[in-house]
Amino acid sequence: MSANIGVILGTTRLEVAAGSSAEISLTVRNLSQIVDHYIISIEGLDPTWWNISVPTFSLFPNDQGEAKISVHPPKEAEARAGGYSFRIKATSKADPQDFTTVEALLILKGFILWDIEMTPSKVTGKSGTYNIKINNLGNTDAVIVLEAKDPEEALAFQFSQSTVTVPGGGSARAKLDVKPKGKGEWKKLYNFQVTSTPSDTKQPQRESKVLNGQLEYPKKGFPWWILIVLLVLLLLAVGAFIVWKLFFEPMVTVISPRGGEAWISGSTHTVSWTTRGSSITAVKIELSRDGGLNWNPLEQNGKNDGVFPWLIDAYPVASGDCLIRITALDKDNKTVAKDISANRFSVSPPATKPSVTLTYPSNTVKLSGGSKVNITWTAVGSGIATVNLYYSTNGGSAWTLIQPDQPNSLQYEWTVPNTAATACKVKIVAYDSSKKELSSDTSNSNFTIEKSAWVMPWYDLKVNTSIFEKLKP
């Protein structure tokens, strides 16, 4: 809480329904002795949920400004019902470290919006099982009660669960078993309905949704011996197919690479494979760098000798989604089998040693003391986590730390010290995440810092000359 900034809210507790909006009045007071600008922000709420009528204020001392904060959470499942703590923050533009925050609470009300589906809608048989799926499109949990009935009251219904709790934004399932109460009638079509209703005792008239289903009782008398004959024929066919697959079907299997290898462009590695079947006379070998979306040929019509020495081309971009595909070909150049690497492997350019190069100030320039300039540098390679910046006024004999542990952002705004010197240099040192030094660089030549004269700020002073008149002897 800053003694220079006052923030007052019309309320610190706000209740709003999803899809609706509400407002909070905001008053900001300048309690300092200077004219200042204040930036208003909100922390803890999704930025799409709110807006401020006046996001910035320019206030004289002891002046105040007012604004309206509109809170409008969307009506969707992601906007979960419940309490959201957030903060209104007023920050001084003159001193960003000077700010005041006020805590507030948003109570987001819940709503229930659901739909229901049943598959299949019709079953033919002496009984039927139906899968019911309930989707909750609301932002709070819903308890749905399921009921089933038929107009003839000839069916018996059994739910796996008749009361289903569905999480907000989620779904839940239940099963319904249906069969005739007594002996079913042959070829009869039974119609029934499934009703879903929210279990909310606070609503005397609750909305319900109805699904229609059917159970068709089968016709009488089926020659079961036909099924036995068909089953025997099917078993013979399946057995013949299995024997062919196990012993006679042409097959190719990629042995290397199988996945996980890390290969470097410009090196040579062996692609190997095995085949089965006398019809295979040649192979086609292909490479994918994008997980199988696109393929480039390495060998169009190679010998089926099981090995291929692959000189990896100098591809400039690293990829961890590489795959090898081998296609087995017969004497007519037709495809008879294929196989792909079991897992992905990587191909990378040769590693580049991480280094930094200072680009400014790195020559004979003149800088004014107290001015702000951007120290800039370039970086190559990977692994640079932070940099330290230094300056020297005696050609590098002694160094003064400017700023430690800066991100590798390639520039830093430096306030030039107001000390005249002609042998000035800047140095940058790069480190990895464990603070191990990776690289360093200094200005190519000395630069000059010129001391600036101190300029007093102007003030509008009003002097009562009558006081001096009284002090005259």
C-alpha positions in Angstrom: 0.0 0.0 0.0 1.5 3.3 -1.1 1.2 6.5 1.0 1.1 8.5 -2.2 -1.8 6.7 -4.0 -5.3 6.2 -2.7 -7.7 3.7 -4.2 -11.3 3.4 -3.2 -13.8 0.8 -4.6 -17.5 1.1 -4.5 -17.7 -2.5 -3.4 -15.1 -5.3 -2.8 -17.6 -8.1 -3.3 -19.4 -8.5 -6.7 -21.9 -11.2 -7.7 -22.6 -11.7 -11.4 -24.1 -14.5 -13.5 -22.2 -15.9 -16.5 -23.1 -14.0 -19.6 -24.1 -10.9 -17.6 -22.1 -7.9 -16.4 -21.8 -5.7 -13.3 -19.9 -2.6 -12.5 -17.6 -1.4 -9.7 -16.9 2.3 -9.1 -13.3 3.2 -8.7 -11.8 6.4 -7.2 -8.0 7.1 -7.4 -6.5 9.9 -5.4 -3.1 11.6 -5.8 -1.7 11.9 -2.2 1.8 12.9 -3.3 3.2 16.4 -3.8 3.8 16.1 -7.5 1.7 15.8 -10.7 1.6 12.1 -11.5 0.1 9.7 -14.0 -1.5 6.4 -12.7 -2.0 3.2 -14.6 -5.0 1.1 -13.5 -4.8 -2.7 -14.0 -6.5 -5.8 -12.7 -4.7 -8.9 -11.5 -6.2 -12.3 -10.9 -9.0 -12.2 -13.5 -9.0 -13.3 -17.2 -8.3 -10.1 -19.2 -11.4 -10.9 -21.4 -13.7 -10.7 -18.4 -13.3 -7.0 -17.6 -12.6 -3.6 -19.0 -11.9 -0.2 -17.4 -13.6 3.0 -18.6 -10.5 5.1 -17.7 -7.4 3.0 -17.6 -5.0 5.9 -16.9 -5.3 9.1 -14.8 -3.2 12.3 -14.8 -3.8 14.0 -11.4 -2.5 17.0 -9.6 -1.6 16.7 -5.9 -4.7 16.0 -3.8 -6.8 15.6 -6.9 -8.8 12.4 -7.7 -10.3 10.6 -10.7 -13.1 8.2 -11.1 -13.7 5.3 -13.4 -16.1 2.3 -13.9 -14.8 -1.3 -13.9 -17.2 -3.5 -15.9 -16.9 -7.3 -15.2 -18.6 -9.5 -17.8 -17.6 -13.2 -17.6 -18.8 -15.3 -20.6 -21.5 -17.8 -20.4 -19.5 -20.9 -21.1 -18.3 -24.0 -19.3 -14.8 -22.8 -18.9 -16.0 -19.9 -16.7 -16.4 -22.1 -13.7 -18.9 -21.1 -11.0 -17.3 -20.0 -7.7 -15.3 -17.3 -6.0 -12.5 -15.4 -7.8 -10.1 -13.2 -5.7 -8.6 -10.4 -7.7 -6.8 -7.1 -7.1 -7.3 -3.5 -8.5 -3.8 -2.0 -8.9 -2.9 1.7 -9.4 0.7 2.2 -10.4 2.7 5.5 -10.5 4.1 6.2 -13.9 6.8 8.4 -12.3 7.9 5.5 -10.1 6.7 2.0 -11.2 7.7 0.7 -7.8 5.1 2.9 -6.1 1.7 1.3 -6.3 -1.5 0.6 -4.3 -3.6 -2.5 -4.6 -7.1 -3.3 -3.3 -8.4 -6.8 -2.9 -11.9 -7.7 -4.2 -13.9 -10.9 -4.7 -16.0 -11.9 -7.7 -18.8 -14.5 -7.1 -19.6 -16.1 -10.4 -23.0 -17.8 -10.3 -23.6 -21.2 -11.9 -25.9 -22.2 -14.7 -26.8 -25.7 -16.1 -27.1 -26.3 -19.8 -27.2 -29.9 -20.9 -28.0 -32.2 -23.8 -28.5 -36.0 -24.0 -28.1 -38.7 -26.6 -28.8 -42.4 -26.8 -27.1 -45.0 -29.0 -28.4 -47.0 -30.6 -31.9 -45.7 -30.8 -33.2 -49.1 -32.0 -32.2 -52.6 -31.1 -33.5 -55.9 -32.6 -33.5 -58.8 -30.2 -35.1 -60.3 -27.2 -33.5 -57.5 -25.1 -31.5 -54.4 -25.8 -28.7 -52.3 -24.2 -28.7 -48.6 -24.9 -25.8 -46.2 -24.2 -26.8 -42.8 -22.8 -24.4 -39.9 -22.9 -25.1 -36.6 -21.0 -23.1 -33.5 -21.9 -23.0 -30.7 -19.4 -22.5 -27.4 -21.2 -22.9 -25.3 -18.0 -20.2 -24.0 -15.6 -21.3 -26.0 -12.5 -21.9 -29.7 -11.7 -25.4 -31.0 -12.7 -27.3 -34.0 -11.2 -29.5 -35.5 -13.9 -32.3 -38.0 -13.1 -33.1 -40.6 -15.7 -36.5 -42.3 -16.1 -37.9 -44.6 -18.8 -41.4 -45.7 -19.7 -43.4 -47.2 -22.6 -47.1 -46.4 -23.4 -48.1 -50.1 -23.2 -46.2 -50.7 -19.9 -45.0 -53.9 -21.4 -41.3 -53.3 -21.0 -38.9 -53.6 -18.0 -36.1 -50.9 -17.6 -32.9 -51.1 -15.7 -30.4 -48.2 -15.6 -26.8 -48.7 -14.6 -27.4 -45.5 -12.6 -30.6 -43.5 -12.7 -29.1 -40.5 -11.0 -26.0 -39.2 -12.9 -23.6 -36.4 -11.7 -22.1 -34.6 -14.7 -19.2 -32.1 -14.0 -19.4 -28.7 -15.5 -18.1 -28.7 -19.0 -17.8 -32.5 -19.0 -19.9 -35.5 -19.8 -21.1 -38.7 -18.1 -22.5 -42.0 -19.3 -25.1 -44.6 -18.2 -26.5 -47.8 -19.7 -30.1 -48.8 -20.0 -31.2 -52.5 -20.3 -34.6 -53.0 -21.9 -36.6 -56.3 -22.2 -40.3 -57.3 -22.2 -41.8 -57.9 -18.8 -43.2 -61.3 -19.8 -42.8 -63.4 -22.9 -42.2 -61.1 -25.9 -44.3 -61.1 -29.0 -42.5 -62.2 -32.2 -41.7 -59.4 -34.6 -43.3 -56.8 -32.4 -41.9 -53.2 -32.3 -41.9 -51.7 -28.8 -41.6 -47.9 -28.4 -40.3 -46.3 -25.2 -39.1 -42.9 -24.0 -36.2 -41.9 -21.8 -36.7 -38.7 -19.8 -33.8 -36.6 -18.3 -34.5 -34.0 -15.6 -32.1 -31.9 -13.4 -32.3 -32.8 -9.7 -32.9 -29.3 -8.5 -35.6 -29.1 -5.8 -35.4 -25.3 -5.8 -37.2 -25.2 -9.2 -40.8 -26.4 -9.0 -41.1 -26.7 -12.8 -37.9 -28.3 -14.0 -37.0 -28.6 -17.7 -36.9 -32.2 -19.1 -35.5 -33.6 -22.3 -37.0 -36.8 -23.9 -35.3 -39.4 -26.1 -37.3 -42.0 -28.1 -36.1 -45.6 -28.4 -37.3 -48.8 -29.9 -36.9 -52.5 -29.2 -37.8 -54.9 -32.1 -38.5 -58.4 -30.9 -37.0 -60.9 -33.5 -39.1 -63.3 -35.6 -39.5 -66.9 -34.7 -37.6 -69.9 -35.8 -34.2 -69.5 -37.2 -32.3 -72.5 -38.7 -29.3 -72.7 -36.3 -27.5 -75.3 -38.4 -26.8 -72.6 -41.0 -24.9 -70.6 -38.4 -22.9 -73.7 -37.5 -21.9 -74.3 -41.2 -21.1 -70.6 -41.6 -19.0 -70.7 -38.4 -17.0 -73.7 -39.6 -16.4 -72.1 -43.0 -15.3 -68.9 -41.3 -12.9 -70.8 -39.1 -11.4 -72.5 -42.1 -11.0 -69.2 -43.9 -9.5 -67.5 -40.9 -7.1 -70.4 -40.4 -6.0 -70.3 -44.0 -5.5 -66.5 -43.8 -3.4 -66.9 -40.6 -1.2 -69.5 -42.2 -0.6 -67.3 -45.2 0.2 -64.3 -43.0 2.6 -66.3 -40.9 4.5 -68.2 -43.6 3.8 -66.9 -47.1 3.0 -63.2 -47.1 5.8 -61.0 -48.3 7.2 -58.9 -45.4 9.8 -56.2 -44.8 11.0 -55.1 -41.4 13.2 -52.0 -40.7 16.0 -52.9 -38.3 17.9 -49.6 -38.2 17.1 -46.9 -37.4 14.4 -48.2 -34.9 14.0 -44.9 -33.1 15.8 -42.7 -30.5 19.0 -42.3 -32.6 20.6 -38.8 -32.7 22.5 -38.5 -36.0 24.4 -35.5 -37.4 24.2 -34.1 -40.9 27.3 -35.0 -42.9 27.8 -38.3 -41.2 27.2 -41.8 -42.6 25.0 -44.4 -41.0 23.6 -47.8 -42.1 20.0 -48.3 -42.9 19.3 -52.1 -42.5 16.2 -54.3 -42.9 15.1 -57.9 -43.3 12.6 -59.4 -45.8 10.6 -62.5 -46.3 9.1 -63.9 -49.5 10.7 -64.9 -52.8 8.7 -62.3 -54.8 10.7 -59.3 -53.3 13.4 -58.3 -55.8 14.2 -54.7 -54.9 13.5 -52.0 -52.3 12.7 -48.3 -52.2 14.1 -46.3 -49.2 12.5 -43.0 -48.2 13.1 -40.4 -45.4 10.5 -38.3 -43.6 11.6 -35.3 -41.5 8.0 -34.4 -40.3 6.7 -37.6 -38.7 5.5 -39.2 -41.9 3.6 -36.3 -43.5 6.1 -36.0 -46.4 8.6 -38.5 -47.8 11.8 -37.9 -49.8 13.5 -40.8 -51.7 17.0 -42.0 -50.6 17.1 -45.0 -52.9 14.5 -45.6 -55.7 15.2 -49.1 -56.8 17.9 -50.6 -54.6 19.2 -54.1 -54.1 17.4 -56.2 -51.5 20.7 -57.0 -49.6 19.5 -55.7 -46.2 21.9 -52.7 -45.9 22.2 -49.2 -47.3 25.0 -46.8 -46.3 23.3 -43.4 -45.9 25.4 -40.2 -46.1 23.1 -37.8 -44.4 22.8 -34.6 -46.4 23.7 -31.2 -44.8 20.2 -30.3 -44.0 20.3 -26.9 -42.1 17.3 -27.5 -39.7 17.2 -30.0 -36.9 14.3 -32.5 -36.7 13.4 -35.0 -34.0 10.5 -36.4 -36.1 12.5 -38.4 -38.6 11.4 -41.8 -39.9 12.7 -44.3 -42.5 10.2 -46.2 -44.8 11.2 -49.2 -46.8 9.0 -50.5 -49.6 9.5 -54.0 -50.9 9.0 -54.3 -54.7 8.5 -57.3 -57.0 9.9 -57.9 -60.4 7.2 -55.7 -62.0 8.2 -52.9 -59.6 4.9 -53.2 -57.7 4.6 -52.7 -53.9 4.2 -56.0 -52.0 5.1 -54.8 -48.4 6.1 -51.8 -46.4 7.6 -51.0 -43.0 8.5 -47.8 -41.1 10.9 -47.2 -38.3 9.3 -48.3 -35.0 10.0 -44.8 -33.4 11.2 -41.4 -34.5 14.9 -40.5 -34.5 16.6 -37.1 -34.9 18.9 -35.5 -37.4 20.7 -32.3 -36.5 23.2 -29.9 -38.0 26.7 -29.9 -36.5 26.5 -28.2 -33.1 27.4 -24.5 -32.9 29.4 -23.3 -29.8 27.3 -20.7 -27.9 28.9 -17.2 -28.1 28.1 -13.5 -27.7 29.4 -10.5 -29.6 29.1 -6.9 -28.4 27.8 -4.6 -31.2 27.3 -1.3 -29.3 29.1 0.6 -27.9 32.1 -1.1 -29.6 33.8 1.8 -31.4 35.0 5.3 -30.9 31.7 7.1 -30.0 31.0 9.9 -27.6 28.3 9.4 -24.9 26.8 12.0 -22.6 26.8 11.4 -18.9 23.3 10.7 -17.6 21.9 9.8 -21.0 20.3 6.5 -21.8 21.7 4.2 -24.6 21.0 0.7 -25.6 23.9 -1.8 -25.1 23.4 -4.4 -27.9 24.9 -7.7 -28.7 24.3 -10.8 -30.9 24.3 -14.5 -29.7 24.7 -17.7 -31.6 24.3 -21.3 -30.4 22.1 -22.6 -27.7 22.3 -22.8 -23.9 22.8 -19.1 -23.1 20.5 -18.3 -20.1 21.7 -15.0 -18.7 24.4 -12.3 -19.3 26.3 -9.9 -17.0 27.1 -6.4 -18.2 30.2 -4.3 -17.1 31.8 -1.0 -18.0 35.3 0.4 -17.5 36.7 3.9 -17.6 40.4 2.9 -17.7 40.6 0.8 -20.8 39.6 -2.5 -19.1 42.0 -2.4 -16.2 39.1 -2.4 -13.8 35.4 -3.2 -14.4 32.2 -2.0 -12.7 29.1 -4.2 -12.8 26.2 -2.6 -14.7 23.5 -5.3 -14.2 23.8 -9.0 -13.3 21.6 -11.9 -14.5 20.0 -10.2 -17.5 18.0 -12.3 -19.9 19.7 -12.9 -23.3 17.4 -10.3 -24.9 20.2 -8.9 -27.2 19.9 -5.4 -25.7 19.8 -3.5 -22.4 19.0 0.2 -21.7 22.0 1.7 -19.8 22.1 5.0 -18.0 25.6 6.3 -18.8 27.5 7.4 -15.6 28.1 11.1 -15.4 31.9 10.8 -15.1 34.2 12.2 -17.8 36.5 9.5 -19.2 38.2 8.8 -22.6 39.2 5.2 -22.2 35.8 3.6 -21.7 34.7 0.1 -22.6 31.7 -2.3 -22.1 32.0 -6.0 -21.5 29.4 -8.8 -21.7 29.7 -12.2 -20.2 27.3 -15.1 -21.1 26.3 -17.9 -18.7 24.3 -21.1 -18.9 21.5 -22.0 -16.4 24.0 -23.3 -13.9 26.0 -19.9 -14.0 28.8 -21.5 -16.0 30.6 -19.0 -18.2 30.1 -19.7 -21.9 31.5 -16.7 -23.7 32.5 -13.0 -23.3 33.2 -10.0 -25.5 34.3 -6.3 -25.0 34.2 -3.1 -27.0 36.5 -3.2 -30.0 37.9 0.2 -29.1 37.6 2.8 -26.4 34.8 5.3 -26.4 34.4 8.7 -24.6 32.0 9.8 -21.8 31.4 13.5 -21.6 30.3 14.9 -18.3 27.0 16.8 -18.5 26.2 20.0 -16.6 23.6 19.7 -13.8 20.4 21.6 -14.8 18.1 22.7 -12.0 14.5 22.1 -12.7 12.4 25.3 -13.1 9.7 26.1 -10.6 7.0 28.7 -10.7 7.8 30.6 -7.5 5.5 33.4 -6.3 7.2 35.7 -3.8 5.3 38.0 -1.5 7.4 41.2 -1.9 5.6 42.9 1.1 7.5 40.6 3.4 10.8 41.9 2.2 9.6 45.5 2.5 9.0 44.9 6.2 12.5 43.5 6.7 14.1 46.6 5.3 16.0 48.6 8.0 
